[in-house]
Amino acid sequence: MDKVSLQLRALRREWFWLAVVFAGMLVLGGWTLAPLTSAQGMWTWLATAGVLMGYQLAHLRMHLKDNLPLGEEGGLFPSLGAANWVTMLRAGLLALLAGFAFAPRPAGWVIWLPGGLYIAAALMDFLDGYLARITRRSSRLGEILDMHWDGFGMLAACWLLVRYDQTQAWFLVIGLARYLFLAGMRIREWLGRPNYPLPPSMIRRAMAGAQMGLVAALLLPVFGPPVTHAAAVVFSAPFLLGFTRDWFYVSGVLPQPGREQRKFSNWQERLPLALRMLLWALLVAAVGDHILFGHSQPVVLVVLVAGLAAVGAGAAGRAAALGMAILSGFILRANPGAVLYWAILFAGIGLFLAGTGRYSLWKPEDWLIYHRPGETHPAAR
């Protein structure tokens, strides 16, 4: 038996143990749900999650031959490695999440489970890339698995948000965006038209990360319509615009970025400062409203003042903007007619997405957004 055959045999043994872990996850999930849902709901969940786990294992086994160094010469890695294990465990969690796709919405404390599963999967998405880089085990297999299950997780989560009326039906476009993009590229190939390179972009990564954060938050039973419907629109508009821009690059409608992009860059530099000034002014109005009329609890005043200071100074301003948007969501949940807090919600989300721009004292969130953990330097913008 040659070396490659021996390595594939070892990988298949590891695959078997992963299948055992998946079976354990499925049994544990069923045992948890059994006393908290109807028999039909539990079996629907088990069947859906089980079929998806079977597909995930079959997909992995088919691609074991791709466990090769990424961008380098070399033979198969002798094992899946920590990063691919984390990726597959993440895929398993997403299968458990998708198990709720056709089952009744859970009740009791289990209502937190879909959001918890998605948050855990999102954190593991952060971890697997970090492990691959620090262990120098970036592989073609890892790239295939990561891209495949990222898109699947977003689609499953978007489906649940629509089913639970946290968002409107159009939000499924967010989950389908990657698949529509790839289908468009395949159609161009079939028509004999070229697909042009997609320029690297840290903004693209930031938008994708923000979208994952939005989906995770909306899956938790904390906020409801109309706040969730509005937040979905504001968060998703730049994401969809970015996808449209990327399609124009790939299809050749837009030239590759160069000097002609400078005007757009100037606009990008001015927008964060404008949003920051707008949110600061709105927070001043909210603080004045509280002091003059006492419309909220003292703790709300403290939070508003802290947010006002952080946004004005640009000290962790992105995090402060998100905090103000969340605070507005709580206030609007009780008082949907509070126009000022609708404005703070929209401005806070906008500033979180755009960043605080120039004249900011401290921007730690930018490092988290634009830096890949495990790399010495951030990826190219």
Residue pairs with C-beta under 8 A, 6 or more apart in sequence:
1 9
3 75
4 75
4 76
7 75
7 76
7 77
7 78
8 64
8 65
8 76
10 78
10 79
11 64
11 67
11 76
11 79
11 80
12 61
12 64
14 79
14 80
15 57
15 60
15 61
15 64
15 80
18 57
18 60
18 80
18 85
18 88
19 57
21 89
21 92
22 53
22 56
22 57
22 92
22 95
25 53
25 92
25 93
25 96
26 46
26 49
26 50
26 53
26 96
29 45
29 46
29 49
29 96
29 99
30 42
30 45
30 46
32 110
33 41
33 42
33 45
33 106
33 110
34 42
36 106
36 107
36 108
36 110
37 45
37 103
37 104
37 106
37 107
37 110
38 104
41 103
41 104
42 103
44 99
44 102
44 103
45 99
45 100
45 103
46 99
48 98
48 99
48 100
48 101
48 102
48 103
49 95
49 96
49 98
49 99
52 94
52 95
52 98
52 99
53 92
53 95
56 88
56 91
56 92
56 95
56 149
59 148
60 88
60 145
63 141
63 144
63 145
64 141
65 76
66 139
66 140
66 141
66 144
67 76
67 77
67 80
67 84
67 139
67 140
67 141
68 74
68 75
68 76
68 77
68 139
68 140
68 141
69 77
69 138
69 139
69 140
70 138
70 139
70 140
70 142
70 143
71 138
77 137
77 139
80 88
80 141
81 131
81 132
81 135
81 137
81 139
81 142
82 131
82 135
82 137
83 128
83 129
83 131
83 132
83 135
83 137
83 138
83 139
83 142
84 128
84 139
84 141
84 142
84 145
86 124
86 127
86 128
86 131
87 124
87 128
87 142
87 145
87 146
87 149
88 145
89 124
90 120
90 121
90 124
90 125
90 128
90 149
90 153
91 145
91 149
91 152
93 117
93 120
93 121
93 124
94 117
94 118
94 121
94 149
94 152
94 153
94 156
96 117
97 114
97 117
97 118
97 121
97 153
97 156
97 157
97 160
98 152
98 156
98 159
100 106
100 113
100 114
100 160
101 156
101 159
101 160
101 163
105 111
105 163
105 164
106 113
106 114
111 221
112 220
112 221
114 157
114 160
114 219
115 216
115 217
115 219
115 220
115 221
116 220
118 153
118 157
118 215
118 216
118 219
119 216
121 153
122 153
122 212
122 213
122 216
125 146
125 150
125 212
126 373
128 142
128 146
129 146
129 372
129 373
129 374
130 372
130 373
130 374
131 137
131 374
132 138
132 139
132 142
132 374
133 372
133 373
133 374
133 375
134 374
150 178
151 178
151 179
154 174
154 175
154 178
154 211
154 212
154 215
155 172
155 175
155 176
155 179
156 175
157 175
157 215
157 216
157 219
158 167
158 171
158 172
158 174
158 175
158 176
158 215
159 172
159 175
160 219
161 167
161 171
161 215
161 218
161 219
161 228
161 232
162 168
162 169
162 171
162 172
165 225
166 218
166 219
166 223
166 224
166 225
166 228
166 232
167 218
167 228
167 229
167 232
168 229
168 232
171 232
171 236
173 180
173 240
174 211
174 215
174 236
174 239
174 240
177 239
177 240
177 243
181 243
181 246
181 247
181 250
184 247
184 250
184 251
185 195
185 250
188 194
188 195
188 251
189 195
193 251
194 252
195 250
195 251
196 249
196 250
196 251
196 252
196 256
197 249
197 256
198 246
198 249
198 250
199 249
199 256
199 257
200 379
200 380
200 381
201 381
202 369
202 370
202 378
202 379
202 380
202 381
203 242
203 381
204 242
204 246
205 369
205 370
205 379
206 353
206 369
206 370
207 238
207 239
207 242
207 353
208 239
209 369
210 235
210 239
210 352
210 353
211 235
211 236
211 239
214 231
214 232
214 235
214 236
217 223
218 228
218 231
218 232
222 329
223 231
223 329
223 330
223 333
224 333
226 332
226 336
227 329
227 332
227 333
227 336
227 345
230 342
230 345
230 346
231 325
231 329
231 345
231 349
234 345
234 346
234 349
234 350
235 349
235 353
238 353
245 254
247 253
248 254
249 256
268 354
269 357
269 358
270 357
271 354
271 357
272 351
272 354
272 355
272 356
272 357
272 358
273 356
273 357
273 358
273 359
275 347
275 350
275 351
275 354
276 311
276 312
276 314
276 317
276 351
276 356
276 357
278 347
279 311
279 321
279 324
279 344
279 347
279 348
279 350
279 351
280 308
280 311
280 312
282 340
282 343
282 344
282 347
283 304
283 307
283 308
283 311
283 324
283 344
284 308
285 340
286 304
286 340
286 341
286 344
287 301
287 304
287 305
287 308
289 295
289 340
290 296
290 300
290 301
290 304
291 301
296 331
300 327
300 331
303 323
303 327
304 324
304 327
306 320
307 320
307 321
307 323
307 324
307 327
309 315
310 316
310 317
310 319
310 320
311 317
311 320
311 321
311 324
311 351
311 356
313 360
313 361
314 356
314 357
314 359
314 360
314 361
314 362
314 363
315 360
315 361
315 362
316 362
316 363
316 364
316 365
317 351
317 355
317 356
317 360
317 363
318 351
318 352
318 355
318 356
318 363
318 365
318 366
319 364
319 365
321 347
321 348
321 349
321 351
321 352
321 356
322 348
322 349
322 352
323 348
324 344
324 348
325 344
325 345
325 348
325 349
325 352
327 344
328 341
328 342
328 344
328 345
328 348
329 345
331 338
331 341
332 338
332 341
332 342
332 345
335 341
355 363
355 365
355 366
356 363
370 378
370 379
370 381
371 378
372 378
372 379
